[in-house]
């Protein structure tokens, strides 16, 4: 009985709020614009609260793992130390301080460079596996593209190909950018479809 009353009420609230926010972008009515701003501020507050709750849950899970004797407990301990050290550093000195810049340049940037090196190895292994299991035209194009991009990113001590850097830039700016825009268009269409399903009451993720 409780669920049968709560479900139409939550659906009506979600549809009404979504319709007001959507109409506030198209109709320049002062009441709709003010309500849209209020609802968006509430959404930002709820998103920040959800982020804090998610961080607290993440810390709780890693605290539990770090005190156990399971595999990977040391990684949870390293994560907790790094998390609280970064939080204290940013909280006391600020995000643009000398200490924060030192931590970024000496810790975070080398870690990101190492991850890029790991990504290069993963791409090479993926090329090998694709060539072993799929010997078609698309596999050859993928392997050639990866090789050209990797060669264009590194400095070759005994080989200098003048057109390699320009070819890498063309691959990134034309085919890769076109694929990225296609993915973004697909994400936008999916978000619009999900929003329309929520507005019409077909999808109700807020019921839990």
C-alpha positions in Angstrom: 0.0 0.0 0.0 2.9 2.3 0.9 4.6 1.6 -2.4 1.4 2.2 -4.5 1.1 5.7 -2.9 4.8 6.6 -3.1 5.3 5.5 -6.7 2.8 7.9 -8.3 3.9 10.8 -6.0 7.6 10.4 -6.8 6.8 10.0 -10.5 4.6 13.2 -10.5 7.3 15.2 -8.7 10.1 14.0 -11.1 7.9 14.8 -14.2 6.9 18.2 -12.8 10.5 19.2 -11.9 11.9 18.0 -15.2 9.2 19.8 -17.2 9.8 23.1 -15.3 13.5 22.9 -15.9 13.1 22.1 -19.5 10.5 24.8 -20.2 12.7 27.3 -18.3 15.2 27.0 -21.1 12.7 27.7 -23.9 10.1 30.0 -22.4 11.4 33.3 -21.0 8.8 33.4 -18.3 10.2 34.9 -15.0 8.5 32.3 -12.8 9.8 29.4 -14.9 13.3 30.9 -15.0 13.4 31.4 -11.3 12.1 27.9 -10.6 14.6 26.4 -13.0 17.5 28.2 -11.2 16.3 27.0 -7.8 15.9 23.4 -9.0 19.4 23.5 -10.6 20.9 24.8 -7.4 19.2 22.0 -5.5 20.5 19.5 -8.0 24.1 20.8 -7.5 23.7 20.6 -3.7 22.4 17.0 -4.0 25.3 16.1 -6.4 27.9 17.5 -3.9 26.2 15.6 -1.1 26.3 12.4 -3.2 30.0 13.0 -3.9 30.7 13.4 -0.2 28.7 10.2 0.6 30.6 8.3 -2.1 34.0 9.4 -0.8 33.0 8.4 2.7 31.8 5.0 1.5 35.1 4.6 -0.5 37.1 5.4 2.6 35.1 3.0 4.7 35.6 0.2 2.2 39.4 0.8 2.0 39.6 1.0 5.8 38.0 -2.3 6.1 40.3 -3.8 3.4 43.4 -2.3 5.0 42.7 -3.9 8.4 42.1 -7.3 6.9 44.6 -9.9 5.8 43.3 -10.2 2.3 45.2 -9.8 -0.9 45.7 -6.1 -1.8 45.3 -4.8 1.7 48.6 -2.8 1.3 47.1 -1.0 -1.7 44.2 0.1 0.3 46.5 1.4 3.0 48.6 3.3 0.4 45.4 4.8 -1.1 44.2 5.9 2.3 47.5 7.6 3.2 47.6 9.3 -0.2 44.0 10.4 0.0 44.3 12.0 3.5 47.7 13.5 2.7 46.3 15.1 -0.5 43.2 16.3 1.4 45.3 17.9 4.2 47.7 19.4 1.6 44.9 21.0 -0.4 43.0 22.0 2.7 45.9 23.8 4.5 47.9 25.3 1.6 45.3 25.6 -1.2 45.1 24.0 -4.7 47.5 26.5 -6.3 50.1 26.7 -3.6 53.8 25.8 -3.9 53.3 22.6 -2.0 50.4 21.5 -4.2 52.4 22.2 -7.3 55.4 20.3 -5.9 53.1 17.3 -5.2 51.7 17.5 -8.7 55.0 17.8 -10.5 56.9 15.2 -8.4 54.2 12.6 -7.7 51.0 12.9 -9.9 52.7 13.8 -13.2 55.3 10.8 -13.0 52.4 8.5 -12.1 50.4 9.7 -15.1 53.5 9.2 -17.4 53.9 5.7 -16.1 50.2 5.0 -16.8 50.7 6.2 -20.4 53.7 3.9 -20.7 51.5 1.0 -19.5 48.8 2.1 -22.0 51.4 1.9 -24.8 52.3 -1.7 -23.8 48.6 -2.6 -23.6 48.1 -1.2 -27.2 51.0 -3.3 -28.5 49.6 -6.4 -26.8 46.2 -5.7 -28.2 47.7 -5.3 -31.7 49.4 -8.7 -31.3 46.2 -10.4 -30.1 44.1 -8.8 -32.9 46.6 -9.9 -35.5 46.5 -13.5 -34.1 42.8 -13.9 -34.0 41.5 -11.6 -36.7 43.3 -11.1 -40.0 41.0 -8.8 -41.8 41.3 -5.3 -43.2 40.1 -3.4 -40.1 42.7 -5.2 -37.9 45.5 -4.1 -40.3 44.2 -0.5 -40.3 44.1 -0.5 -36.5 47.6 -1.9 -36.2 49.1 0.6 -38.8 47.3 3.5 -37.0 48.7 2.5 -33.6 52.2 2.1 -35.0 52.1 5.5 -36.8 50.7 7.3 -33.7 53.3 5.7 -31.4 56.2 6.5 -33.7 55.0 10.0 -34.1 54.9 10.5 -30.3 58.4 9.2 -29.5 61.8 10.6 -30.4 63.8 8.3 -32.7 67.5 8.7 -32.2 68.7 7.2 -35.5 65.7 7.8 -37.7 63.9 11.0 -38.5 60.9 10.9 -40.8 59.7 14.4 -41.6 56.1 13.4 -42.5 55.6 11.2 -39.5 54.6 14.1 -37.1 52.2 15.6 -39.6 50.6 12.3 -40.3 50.1 11.7 -36.5 48.5 15.1 -36.2 46.2 14.4 -39.1 45.2 11.0 -37.6 44.4 12.6 -34.3 42.6 15.7 -35.6 40.6 14.1 -38.4 39.7 10.4 -38.0 40.1 10.3 -34.2 38.2 13.6 -33.8 35.4 12.4 -36.0 35.1 9.2 -34.0 35.1 11.1 -30.8 32.4 13.4 -32.0 30.3 10.4 -33.1 30.7 9.0 -29.6 29.6 12.3 -28.1 26.6 12.5 -30.4 25.6 9.0 -29.3 26.0 9.9 -25.6 23.9 13.0 -26.1 21.2 11.1 -27.9 21.2 8.5 -25.2 20.9 11.2 -22.5 18.0 12.8 -24.3 16.3 9.4 -24.7 16.8 8.7 -21.0 15.5 12.1 -20.0 12.4 11.7 -22.1 11.7 8.3 -20.6 12.0 9.8 -17.1 9.8 12.8 -18.1 7.1 10.5 -19.5 7.3 8.1 -16.5 8.4 5.1 -18.5 11.7 4.8 -16.6 11.7 5.4 -12.8 15.3 5.2 -11.4 14.4 7.3 -8.4 12.2 4.6 -6.9 15.3 2.6 -5.7 
